[in-house]
């Protein structure tokens, strides 16, 4: 009961959709906001350069989103601490390191389940698409 959404490339259908219109990944993850591989071949079952590029692009998108979820809060905390150091003329190296470490741990605890769902969905969808990709 899947329908395939065509996004303009001949011989390719990207993003298998659940009948309700949500992204389809692993069982139990239907309806979760997902990133990851979205490739289902509609033409001959073979691995083409376009397929490899689409898989690589999906992997880079997932990596970028997961990395940004950790790095952007650390960057903002570092900027605030640097402005505080500039205003007070305190040049202590541990003053920038400890708040960044704390915010990274807090972000990992808060966003960890979401990050795990994204990477699991990507991996499971990639593994499930192997039969279609290799024919």
TORROZA-644886 format. One record per residue: residue number from 1; z, x, y of N, C-alpha, C, O, CB in turn. Coordinates in steps of 0.001 Angstrom, whole numbers, plus 500000, padded with zeros to 6 digits. Atoms other than C-alpha are relative to their C-alpha. Glycine has a CB too. Example, Ala and Ser with C-alpha at 12.3 -4.5 7.8 and 13.67 -1.06 7.14 Angstrom:
+-----+--------+--------+--------+--------+--------+--------+--------+--------+--------+--------+--------+--------+--------+--------+--------+
|  nr |    n_Z |    n_X |    n_Y |   ca_Z |   ca_X |   ca_Y |    c_Z |    c_X |    c_Y |    o_Z |    o_X |    o_Y |   cb_Z |   cb_X |   cb_Y |
+-----+--------+--------+--------+--------+--------+--------+--------+--------+--------+--------+--------+--------+--------+--------+--------+
|   1 | 500000 | 500890 | 498810 | 507800 | 512300 | 495500 | 500000 | 500900 | 501200 | 500665 | 501936 | 501181 | 501246 | 499008 | 500027 |
|   2 | 499940 | 499180 | 498810 | 507140 | 513670 | 498940 | 500730 | 499230 | 501090 | 500899 | 499739 | 502198 | 498585 | 500414 | 500462 |
+-----+--------+--------+--------+--------+--------+--------+--------+--------+--------+--------+--------+--------+--------+--------+--------+
//
This chain:
+-----+--------+--------+--------+--------+--------+--------+--------+--------+--------+--------+--------+--------+--------+--------+--------+
|  nr |    n_Z |    n_X |    n_Y |   ca_Z |   ca_X |   ca_Y |    c_Z |    c_X |    c_Y |    o_Z |    o_X |    o_Y |   cb_Z |   cb_X |   cb_Y |
+-----+--------+--------+--------+--------+--------+--------+--------+--------+--------+--------+--------+--------+--------+--------+--------+
|   1 | 500000 | 500810 | 498811 | 500000 | 500000 | 500000 | 500000 | 500851 | 501250 | 500640 | 500497 | 502240 | 501180 | 499080 | 500000 |
|   2 | 500123 | 499172 | 498809 | 499180 | 502780 | 502413 | 498662 | 499756 | 500646 | 497660 | 499565 | 499956 | 500174 | 501485 | 499665 |
|   3 | 501287 | 499981 | 499333 | 496525 | 502561 | 505039 | 499892 | 501335 | 500701 | 500898 | 501947 | 501062 | 499839 | 498805 | 501000 |
|   4 | 500240 | 498687 | 499432 | 494969 | 505648 | 506495 | 499489 | 499820 | 501421 | 498562 | 499048 | 501664 | 498993 | 500814 | 499137 |
|   5 | 500409 | 500078 | 498603 | 494660 | 506107 | 510247 | 499005 | 501114 | 500290 | 499333 | 502291 | 500142 | 501225 | 500094 | 500947 |
|   6 | 501017 | 499002 | 499692 | 491451 | 507866 | 511253 | 500167 | 500440 | 501445 | 500320 | 499611 | 502342 | 498571 | 499443 | 499751 |
|   7 | 499819 | 499466 | 498657 | 491767 | 510151 | 514260 | 498788 | 500777 | 500478 | 498940 | 501722 | 501251 | 501217 | 500882 | 500045 |
|   8 | 501193 | 499447 | 499387 | 488186 | 511122 | 514927 | 499288 | 501108 | 499255 | 498130 | 501376 | 499575 | 500344 | 500486 | 501291 |
|   9 | 500686 | 498941 | 500717 | 487386 | 513943 | 512510 | 499265 | 499422 | 498809 | 499830 | 498613 | 498073 | 500984 | 501083 | 499553 |
|  10 | 500688 | 500489 | 501184 | 484722 | 513268 | 509926 | 500642 | 500583 | 498746 | 501094 | 501728 | 498749 | 498503 | 500352 | 500056 |
|  11 | 499469 | 499612 | 501303 | 485934 | 513461 | 506315 | 501508 | 500207 | 500000 | 502046 | 500696 | 499007 | 499329 | 501254 | 499536 |
|  12 | 498556 | 499834 | 499979 | 489575 | 513489 | 507386 | 500662 | 498738 | 500490 | 500146 | 498049 | 501370 | 500398 | 501181 | 500872 |
|  13 | 499147 | 501063 | 499497 | 492227 | 510870 | 507808 | 501362 | 500639 | 500186 | 501945 | 501162 | 499236 | 500051 | 498745 | 499023 |
|  14 | 498726 | 499374 | 499703 | 495361 | 512095 | 509486 | 501071 | 498938 | 500117 | 500828 | 497856 | 500652 | 499918 | 500832 | 501285 |
|  15 | 498805 | 500825 | 499927 | 498802 | 510514 | 509180 | 499879 | 498735 | 499172 | 499344 | 497720 | 499619 | 500292 | 499644 | 501428 |
|  16 | 499921 | 501189 | 500839 | 499264 | 508147 | 506316 | 501055 | 499085 | 500585 | 502152 | 499534 | 500917 | 500328 | 500362 | 498518 |
|  17 | 499084 | 500925 | 499348 | 500921 | 505043 | 507684 | 500527 | 498971 | 499015 | 499798 | 498462 | 498163 | 499314 | 499304 | 501168 |
|  18 | 499372 | 501077 | 500745 | 503336 | 502652 | 506090 | 499408 | 498693 | 500531 | 498990 | 498651 | 501688 | 501576 | 500031 | 500139 |
|  19 | 500571 | 501261 | 499517 | 502122 | 499022 | 506304 | 500611 | 499495 | 501307 | 499945 | 498781 | 502057 | 500164 | 498949 | 498950 |
|  20 | 499387 | 500423 | 498743 | 504585 | 498448 | 509152 | 499589 | 500892 | 501164 | 499968 | 500625 | 502305 | 501511 | 499995 | 499868 |
|  21 | 500494 | 499145 | 498929 | 502907 | 501255 | 511121 | 500835 | 501231 | 500240 | 500558 | 501976 | 501179 | 499916 | 499231 | 501248 |
|  22 | 499177 | 498815 | 499812 | 505579 | 503918 | 510738 | 499462 | 501143 | 499155 | 498729 | 500914 | 498193 | 501467 | 499708 | 499643 |
|  23 | 500455 | 498848 | 500762 | 504941 | 507433 | 509480 | 500570 | 499963 | 498596 | 501711 | 499551 | 498388 | 500393 | 501299 | 500700 |
|  24 | 499585 | 500008 | 501397 | 505139 | 507813 | 505734 | 500281 | 501421 | 499570 | 499432 | 502297 | 499734 | 498925 | 499353 | 499095 |
|  25 | 499648 | 498684 | 500509 | 506933 | 510792 | 504255 | 500578 | 499851 | 498616 | 499989 | 499195 | 497756 | 500993 | 500716 | 500933 |
|  26 | 499332 | 500103 | 501292 | 509306 | 511133 | 501363 | 500640 | 498629 | 499862 | 500934 | 497981 | 500867 | 501057 | 501111 | 499837 |
|  27 | 499314 | 501273 | 500175 | 510857 | 508027 | 499799 | 501367 | 500032 | 500674 | 502110 | 501004 | 500533 | 500148 | 499669 | 498509 |
|  28 | 498732 | 500059 | 499293 | 513818 | 506964 | 501896 | 499902 | 500501 | 501427 | 500827 | 500306 | 502216 | 501030 | 500791 | 499262 |
|  29 | 500166 | 499501 | 498644 | 512445 | 508609 | 505026 | 499016 | 499160 | 500792 | 498672 | 499509 | 501920 | 499543 | 501440 | 499975 |
|  30 | 500943 | 500857 | 499298 | 510061 | 505805 | 505943 | 500699 | 499414 | 501220 | 501817 | 498908 | 501128 | 499456 | 498873 | 499070 |
|  31 | 499451 | 500535 | 498771 | 510646 | 504759 | 509511 | 500742 | 501032 | 500827 | 501086 | 500763 | 501978 | 500907 | 498872 | 499689 |
|  32 | 499357 | 498949 | 499233 | 512287 | 508021 | 510544 | 498966 | 500641 | 500919 | 497815 | 500802 | 500512 | 500648 | 501058 | 499064 |
|  33 | 500935 | 499274 | 499157 | 510685 | 509757 | 513522 | 499742 | 501365 | 499360 | 500678 | 502129 | 499124 | 500548 | 500150 | 501459 |
|  34 | 500298 | 498795 | 500764 | 508882 | 512624 | 511843 | 498970 | 500858 | 500690 | 498181 | 500390 | 501511 | 499520 | 499643 | 498619 |
|  35 | 501042 | 499044 | 499679 | 506839 | 515685 | 512507 | 499570 | 500593 | 498684 | 500303 | 500513 | 497698 | 500484 | 501101 | 501015 |
|  36 | 500377 | 499309 | 501210 | 504894 | 517545 | 509948 | 498577 | 499738 | 499606 | 497777 | 499239 | 500398 | 500899 | 499617 | 498896 |
|  37 | 501360 | 500083 | 500484 | 501800 | 517536 | 507849 | 499549 | 498548 | 499938 | 500300 | 497673 | 499509 | 499878 | 500658 | 498630 |
|  38 | 500518 | 501358 | 499906 | 499619 | 514481 | 508306 | 498615 | 499914 | 499382 | 497799 | 499117 | 499843 | 499962 | 499538 | 501458 |
|  39 | 501362 | 499880 | 500481 | 496580 | 515288 | 506203 | 499809 | 499259 | 498696 | 500542 | 499480 | 497732 | 499630 | 501450 | 499830 |
|  40 | 500449 | 500638 | 501229 | 494957 | 513034 | 503641 | 498487 | 500086 | 500041 | 497870 | 499591 | 500984 | 500516 | 498498 | 499864 |
|  41 | 501447 | 499852 | 500001 | 491388 | 513880 | 502686 | 499337 | 498685 | 499646 | 499782 | 497984 | 498737 | 499567 | 501094 | 499024 |
|  42 | 500774 | 501183 | 500340 | 488879 | 511040 | 502713 | 498630 | 500389 | 499477 | 497924 | 499551 | 498916 | 499863 | 499082 | 501209 |
|  43 | 501289 | 499513 | 500488 | 485840 | 513147 | 501872 | 500198 | 500688 | 498670 | 501116 | 500356 | 497920 | 499342 | 500960 | 501015 |
|  44 | 499832 | 499265 | 501253 | 485341 | 515534 | 498994 | 501329 | 500753 | 499995 | 501746 | 501315 | 501007 | 498830 | 500982 | 499786 |
|  45 | 498695 | 499353 | 500117 | 488623 | 516931 | 497723 | 499824 | 501504 | 499899 | 499616 | 502046 | 498813 | 500773 | 499465 | 498778 |
|  46 | 500074 | 498548 | 499995 | 488457 | 520543 | 498752 | 500753 | 500534 | 501212 | 500936 | 499849 | 502218 | 498527 | 500481 | 500007 |
|  47 | 499266 | 499350 | 498919 | 490364 | 522958 | 500907 | 498976 | 500630 | 500935 | 498301 | 501592 | 500565 | 501014 | 501073 | 499450 |
|  48 | 500950 | 499486 | 499019 | 488274 | 523568 | 504022 | 500753 | 500746 | 501089 | 501973 | 500621 | 501192 | 499153 | 498855 | 500607 |
|  49 | 499323 | 499330 | 498879 | 488995 | 525757 | 507046 | 500678 | 499017 | 500954 | 501735 | 499318 | 501508 | 499003 | 500843 | 500774 |
|  50 | 499359 | 501005 | 499139 | 489707 | 522592 | 509053 | 501327 | 499529 | 499420 | 502287 | 499309 | 500159 | 499070 | 498802 | 500202 |
|  51 | 498768 | 500421 | 500655 | 492323 | 521545 | 506511 | 501087 | 501047 | 500186 | 502233 | 500715 | 500490 | 499759 | 499743 | 498509 |
|  52 | 499035 | 498913 | 499832 | 494012 | 524940 | 506683 | 500505 | 500040 | 501438 | 501700 | 500222 | 501674 | 499367 | 501355 | 499616 |
|  53 | 499589 | 499997 | 498591 | 494025 | 524814 | 510489 | 500909 | 498815 | 500318 | 501868 | 498961 | 501075 | 498770 | 499973 | 500914 |
|  54 | 499141 | 501164 | 499766 | 495504 | 521293 | 510473 | 501395 | 500201 | 499418 | 502390 | 499826 | 500038 | 499367 | 498749 | 499401 |
|  55 | 498696 | 499718 | 500607 | 498276 | 522368 | 508092 | 500760 | 501016 | 500846 | 501954 | 500854 | 501096 | 499832 | 500521 | 498551 |
|  56 | 499360 | 498989 | 499147 | 498986 | 525438 | 510228 | 500462 | 499428 | 501323 | 501538 | 499776 | 501809 | 499051 | 501146 | 500255 |
|  57 | 499621 | 500627 | 498736 | 499021 | 523361 | 513408 | 501236 | 499121 | 499816 | 502136 | 499127 | 500657 | 498833 | 499169 | 500560 |
|  58 | 498828 | 500838 | 500271 | 501472 | 520897 | 511865 | 501249 | 500849 | 499801 | 502329 | 500491 | 500270 | 499759 | 499126 | 498763 |
|  59 | 498860 | 499104 | 500217 | 503714 | 523767 | 510754 | 500495 | 500580 | 501324 | 501700 | 500673 | 501555 | 499615 | 501137 | 499032 |
|  60 | 499599 | 499458 | 498698 | 503673 | 525280 | 514248 | 500649 | 498937 | 500882 | 501593 | 499236 | 501614 | 498792 | 500595 | 500716 |
|  61 | 499380 | 501080 | 499227 | 504451 | 521906 | 515842 | 501442 | 499766 | 499551 | 502344 | 499637 | 500379 | 499184 | 498700 | 499859 |
|  62 | 498645 | 500215 | 500520 | 507456 | 521403 | 513572 | 500909 | 501163 | 500374 | 502056 | 500954 | 500769 | 499972 | 499819 | 498469 |
|  63 | 499206 | 498822 | 499652 | 508653 | 524969 | 514171 | 500356 | 500013 | 501481 | 501481 | 500346 | 501851 | 499245 | 501275 | 499636 |
|  64 | 499754 | 500016 | 498553 | 508299 | 524604 | 517940 | 501063 | 498974 | 500377 | 501953 | 499264 | 501176 | 498704 | 499705 | 500755 |
|  65 | 499019 | 501046 | 499668 | 510253 | 521352 | 518084 | 501386 | 500386 | 499497 | 502378 | 500207 | 500204 | 499575 | 498641 | 499394 |
|  66 | 498694 | 499613 | 500540 | 513015 | 522652 | 515826 | 500600 | 501169 | 500774 | 501805 | 501191 | 501029 | 499874 | 500366 | 498519 |
|  67 | 499498 | 498863 | 499222 | 513296 | 525918 | 517751 | 500412 | 499595 | 501405 | 501423 | 500066 | 501925 | 498949 | 501088 | 500073 |
|  68 | 499688 | 500438 | 498636 | 513227 | 524195 | 521136 | 501304 | 499215 | 500051 | 502029 | 499271 | 501044 | 498862 | 499149 | 500556 |
|  69 | 498750 | 500781 | 500022 | 516076 | 521901 | 520100 | 501221 | 500905 | 500075 | 502273 | 500483 | 500555 | 500073 | 499139 | 498731 |
|  70 | 498883 | 499055 | 499947 | 518291 | 524979 | 519766 | 499917 | 500874 | 501256 | 500929 | 501113 | 501915 | 500016 | 500884 | 498737 |
|  71 | 500142 | 499008 | 498936 | 516874 | 527314 | 522412 | 500136 | 499431 | 501409 | 500676 | 500107 | 502285 | 498678 | 500670 | 499874 |
|  72 | 499939 | 500552 | 498637 | 516602 | 524981 | 525427 | 501441 | 499799 | 500470 | 501752 | 500186 | 501597 | 499248 | 498667 | 500062 |
|  73 | 498607 | 500083 | 499524 | 520335 | 524112 | 525569 | 500637 | 501376 | 500219 | 501404 | 501554 | 501166 | 500839 | 499212 | 499003 |
|  74 | 499457 | 498652 | 499810 | 521208 | 527806 | 525120 | 499461 | 500617 | 501283 | 500190 | 501307 | 501996 | 499661 | 500898 | 498796 |
|  75 | 500588 | 499497 | 498763 | 518816 | 528683 | 527935 | 500668 | 499389 | 501223 | 500956 | 500091 | 502192 | 498505 | 499716 | 500028 |
|  76 | 499354 | 500664 | 498860 | 520377 | 526097 | 530256 | 501425 | 500498 | 500214 | 501839 | 500715 | 501353 | 500009 | 498488 | 499793 |
|  77 | 498638 | 499472 | 499880 | 523912 | 527306 | 529515 | 499961 | 501430 | 500540 | 500781 | 501798 | 501381 | 500728 | 499958 | 498628 |
|  78 | 500137 | 498633 | 499494 | 522803 | 530896 | 530088 | 499677 | 500026 | 501482 | 500177 | 500874 | 502221 | 498924 | 500739 | 499231 |
|  79 | 500343 | 500077 | 498578 | 521296 | 529912 | 533423 | 501213 | 499625 | 500848 | 501429 | 500205 | 501912 | 498876 | 498985 | 500220 |
|  80 | 498796 | 500412 | 499262 | 524497 | 528166 | 534545 | 501001 | 501149 | 500066 | 501589 | 501399 | 501118 | 500653 | 498760 | 499336 |
|  81 | 499055 | 498874 | 500011 | 526637 | 531136 | 533493 | 499495 | 501119 | 500893 | 500287 | 501758 | 501586 | 500217 | 500523 | 498564 |
|  82 | 500555 | 498947 | 499139 | 524277 | 533557 | 535243 | 500179 | 499655 | 501477 | 500460 | 500536 | 502289 | 498510 | 500217 | 499689 |
|  83 | 499768 | 500397 | 498598 | 524528 | 531546 | 538472 | 501472 | 500163 | 500363 | 501798 | 500581 | 501474 | 499552 | 498532 | 500237 |
|  84 | 498561 | 499797 | 499762 | 528325 | 531582 | 538141 | 500312 | 501481 | 500187 | 501083 | 501853 | 501072 | 500832 | 499428 | 498829 |
|  85 | 499767 | 498555 | 499884 | 528267 | 535352 | 537604 | 499460 | 500534 | 501319 | 500086 | 501390 | 501944 | 499351 | 500748 | 498827 |
|  86 | 500567 | 499541 | 498734 | 526010 | 535850 | 540615 | 500858 | 499559 | 501182 | 501008 | 500302 | 502152 | 498572 | 499475 | 500163 |
|  87 | 499185 | 500511 | 498899 | 528241 | 533706 | 542822 | 501340 | 500720 | 500085 | 501860 | 500938 | 501179 | 500225 | 498501 | 499840 |
|  88 | 498678 | 499370 | 499992 | 531472 | 535430 | 541750 | 499937 | 501514 | 499842 | 500971 | 502177 | 499927 | 500849 | 499418 | 498900 |
|  89 | 500223 | 498567 | 500217 | 530019 | 538934 | 541152 | 500795 | 500532 | 498812 | 501252 | 501676 | 498818 | 500367 | 500782 | 501252 |
|  90 | 499385 | 499566 | 501259 | 531589 | 539057 | 537689 | 498861 | 500365 | 499059 | 498014 | 499522 | 498765 | 500935 | 498878 | 499374 |
|  91 | 501068 | 499543 | 500890 | 529346 | 541108 | 535387 | 500570 | 500346 | 498636 | 500586 | 501510 | 498237 | 499270 | 501218 | 500599 |
|  92 | 499446 | 499813 | 501332 | 530925 | 540651 | 531997 | 498985 | 499492 | 498978 | 498550 | 498343 | 499061 | 501369 | 499264 | 499849 |
|  93 | 501033 | 500366 | 500973 | 528497 | 540612 | 529048 | 500462 | 498902 | 499058 | 499662 | 498044 | 498684 | 499586 | 501215 | 499197 |
|  94 | 499526 | 501024 | 500920 | 530695 | 538490 | 526793 | 500079 | 498632 | 500672 | 500111 | 497610 | 499988 | 501362 | 500385 | 499445 |
|  95 | 499955 | 501272 | 499282 | 530849 | 535820 | 529496 | 498722 | 499199 | 499789 | 498765 | 497970 | 499832 | 500226 | 500240 | 501492 |
|  96 | 501245 | 500727 | 500271 | 527201 | 534942 | 528791 | 499825 | 499713 | 498507 | 499228 | 498702 | 498138 | 498802 | 500797 | 500519 |
|  97 | 500224 | 500135 | 501434 | 527310 | 535389 | 525020 | 500807 | 498868 | 499373 | 500267 | 498072 | 498605 | 500332 | 501292 | 499314 |
|  98 | 499110 | 500977 | 500633 | 530279 | 533205 | 524076 | 499583 | 498556 | 500298 | 499519 | 497760 | 499361 | 501435 | 500226 | 500465 |
|  99 | 500442 | 501392 | 499770 | 529132 | 529985 | 525853 | 498689 | 499669 | 499286 | 498525 | 498561 | 498774 | 499833 | 499747 | 501494 |
| 100 | 501252 | 500244 | 500718 | 525638 | 530362 | 524385 | 500260 | 499788 | 498515 | 499676 | 498894 | 497903 | 499025 | 501168 | 500203 |
| 101 | 499665 | 500135 | 501416 | 527096 | 530822 | 520907 | 500640 | 498641 | 499720 | 500321 | 497987 | 498728 | 500944 | 501132 | 499562 |
| 102 | 499331 | 501292 | 500171 | 529296 | 527763 | 521328 | 499004 | 498850 | 500094 | 499048 | 497927 | 499281 | 501105 | 499825 | 501051 |
| 103 | 500958 | 501100 | 499838 | 526439 | 525559 | 522572 | 499017 | 499948 | 498837 | 498602 | 498860 | 498439 | 499237 | 500146 | 501321 |
| 104 | 500893 | 499994 | 501163 | 524179 | 526665 | 519689 | 500695 | 499359 | 498796 | 500073 | 498591 | 498062 | 499556 | 501447 | 499661 |
| 105 | 499256 | 500603 | 501110 | 526882 | 525727 | 517169 | 500127 | 498487 | 500202 | 499959 | 497726 | 499249 | 501404 | 500645 | 499873 |
| 106 | 499876 | 501427 | 499713 | 527423 | 522344 | 518876 | 498658 | 499287 | 499779 | 498617 | 498207 | 499190 | 500492 | 499783 | 501449 |
| 107 | 501316 | 500613 | 500181 | 523673 | 521625 | 518946 | 499641 | 499931 | 498523 | 499098 | 498924 | 498068 | 498926 | 500785 | 500771 |
| 108 | 500281 | 500024 | 501436 | 523326 | 522582 | 515277 | 500812 | 498920 | 499286 | 500312 | 498266 | 498370 | 500295 | 501367 | 499381 |
| 109 | 499188 | 501051 | 500622 | 526187 | 520267 | 514356 | 499484 | 498617 | 500368 | 499470 | 497718 | 499527 | 501466 | 500137 | 500419 |
| 110 | 500456 | 501313 | 499546 | 524789 | 517389 | 516431 | 498586 | 499677 | 499511 | 498322 | 498555 | 499078 | 500046 | 499932 | 501518 |
| 111 | 501401 | 500248 | 500339 | 521070 | 517790 | 515669 | 499637 | 500468 | 498597 | 498487 | 500326 | 498181 | 499105 | 500679 | 501001 |
| 112 | 500274 | 499476 | 501332 | 521375 | 519328 | 512211 | 499404 | 498990 | 499035 | 498422 | 499308 | 498364 | 501244 | 500535 | 499421 |
| 113 | 500595 | 500980 | 500913 | 520739 | 516124 | 510234 | 498553 | 499647 | 500361 | 497706 | 499511 | 499479 | 500838 | 498739 | 499991 |
| 114 | 501367 | 500284 | 499562 | 517648 | 515341 | 512326 | 499072 | 501166 | 499668 | 497956 | 500962 | 499190 | 499969 | 499711 | 501511 |
| 115 | 500817 | 498821 | 500287 | 516368 | 518903 | 511961 | 499723 | 500115 | 498507 | 498616 | 500468 | 498101 | 500692 | 501272 | 500510 |
| 116 | 500177 | 499963 | 501447 | 516910 | 518760 | 508217 | 499003 | 498942 | 499536 | 498191 | 499207 | 498650 | 501341 | 499800 | 499298 |
| 117 | 500964 | 501047 | 500355 | 515000 | 515452 | 507990 | 498578 | 500425 | 500356 | 497647 | 500189 | 499587 | 500350 | 498680 | 500712 |
| 118 | 501342 | 499572 | 499576 | 512070 | 516929 | 509929 | 499446 | 501033 | 499036 | 498307 | 500899 | 498589 | 500034 | 500576 | 501431 |
| 119 | 500508 | 498942 | 500870 | 511777 | 520041 | 507763 | 499834 | 499502 | 498564 | 498911 | 499920 | 497865 | 500938 | 501211 | 500032 |
| 120 | 500163 | 500561 | 501351 | 512344 | 518089 | 504532 | 498759 | 499124 | 499916 | 498021 | 499188 | 498933 | 501240 | 499186 | 499599 |
| 121 | 501181 | 500852 | 499994 | 509686 | 515547 | 505472 | 498727 | 500841 | 500000 | 497773 | 500528 | 499288 | 500021 | 499065 | 501214 |
| 122 | 501166 | 499116 | 499962 | 507232 | 518327 | 506297 | 499750 | 500610 | 498620 | 498625 | 500589 | 498122 | 500197 | 501114 | 501054 |
| 123 | 500147 | 499333 | 501289 | 507878 | 520142 | 503021 | 499611 | 499032 | 498898 | 498713 | 499324 | 498108 | 501282 | 500704 | 499630 |
| 124 | 500305 | 500979 | 501049 | 507844 | 517049 | 500805 | 498580 | 499474 | 500163 | 497856 | 499336 | 499177 | 501008 | 498831 | 500034 |
| 125 | 501349 | 500487 | 499773 | 504669 | 515740 | 502428 | 498965 | 501063 | 499652 | 497908 | 500746 | 499108 | 499835 | 499558 | 501446 |
| 126 | 500909 | 498907 | 500359 | 503023 | 519152 | 502031 | 499865 | 500108 | 498484 | 498755 | 500251 | 497970 | 500500 | 501336 | 500586 |
| 127 | 500052 | 499920 | 501458 | 503952 | 519274 | 498340 | 499271 | 498804 | 499401 | 498506 | 498953 | 498448 | 501407 | 500090 | 499426 |
| 128 | 500661 | 501190 | 500525 | 502799 | 515689 | 497780 | 498507 | 500001 | 500279 | 497753 | 499353 | 499553 | 500624 | 498759 | 500588 |
| 129 | 501424 | 499979 | 499675 | 499434 | 516415 | 499406 | 499230 | 501072 | 499224 | 498007 | 501147 | 499347 | 499820 | 500220 | 501485 |
| 130 | 500687 | 498950 | 500750 | 498651 | 519359 | 497096 | 498919 | 499444 | 499079 | 497817 | 499994 | 499066 | 501001 | 500793 | 499188 |
| 131 | 501080 | 500495 | 500864 | 496740 | 517247 | 494537 | 498758 | 499566 | 500780 | 497637 | 499802 | 500330 | 500503 | 498837 | 499172 |
| 132 | 501162 | 500412 | 499192 | 494518 | 515774 | 497279 | 499304 | 501193 | 500609 | 498085 | 501171 | 500780 | 500423 | 499036 | 501105 |
| 133 | 500590 | 498843 | 499333 | 493976 | 519171 | 498889 | 499208 | 500892 | 499065 | 498205 | 501479 | 499470 | 501071 | 500805 | 500656 |
| 134 | 500694 | 499088 | 500907 | 492927 | 521084 | 495799 | 499052 | 499270 | 499047 | 498318 | 499904 | 498288 | 501010 | 500797 | 499201 |
| 135 | 500946 | 500767 | 500794 | 491051 | 518285 | 494093 | 500489 | 499787 | 498648 | 499811 | 499154 | 497838 | 498693 | 500651 | 499944 |
+-----+--------+--------+--------+--------+--------+--------+--------+--------+--------+--------+--------+--------+--------+--------+--------+
//
